[in-house]
Amino acid sequence: MDLNKVMLIGNLTKDPESRTLVNGQSLSMFTVATNRVWKDASGNKKEQAEFHNIVAWGKLADIANQYLKKGKKVFIEGRLQTRSWDDQNGVKKYKTEVIAENISMLDTKGSSYQDQNNNSEASETTINNPEEELPIVDADTEEINIEDIPF
């Protein structure tokens, strides 16, 4: 049995970057920073940030582009995928990304997506949209209908 599962809680380092592929499929790319804090052998506090490249597809990408903003705290659930290509000099390059399958927006009241819920408590909004079930969406011709948003 094999398992390729990633779970991250962190903050967006910048607004998502969106693209529409030639086949009409929506794509959203963003980076999530996670922090690790520990004490070294001499008792000094140490902190290390790790940056994770996230890719969302289809309707999940559309929703991520609409609601995720720099600094927002998110829970990302997905899988690791490494892609490779040859650069201009013929050197093979690799990039490992998290392919998002679920995104939960974690923030306290006052966030834009929470205001849409008219909820005064802290919110956790989950978007589920596995890649296998993604519809092909042409972002240039089809707008996101508020009734289609799962929260």
HELIX and SHEET records of a PDB file:
HELIX    1   1 GLY A   58  TYR A   67  1                                  10    
HELIX    2   2 SER A  112  ASN A  117  1                                   6    
HELIX    3   3 GLU A  131  GLU A  133  5                                   3    
HELIX    4   4 ILE A  146  ASP A  148  5                                   3    
SHEET    1   A 6 GLU A  17  THR A  20  0                                        
SHEET    2   A 6 SER A  26  LYS A  39 -1                                        
SHEET    3   A 6 VAL A   6  LEU A  12 -1                                        
SHEET    4   A 6 LYS A  73  ASP A  86 -1                                        
SHEET    5   A 6 LYS A  92  ASP A 107 -1                                        
SHEET    6   A 6 LYS A  45  TRP A  57  1                                        
SHEET    1   B 6 GLU A  17  THR A  20  0                                        
SHEET    2   B 6 SER A  26  LYS A  39 -1                                        
SHEET    3   B 6 VAL A   6  LEU A  12 -1                                        
SHEET    4   B 6 LYS A  73  ASP A  86 -1                                        
SHEET    5   B 6 LYS A  92  ASP A 107 -1                                        
SHEET    6   B 6 SER A 123  ASN A 128 -1                                        
END                                                                             
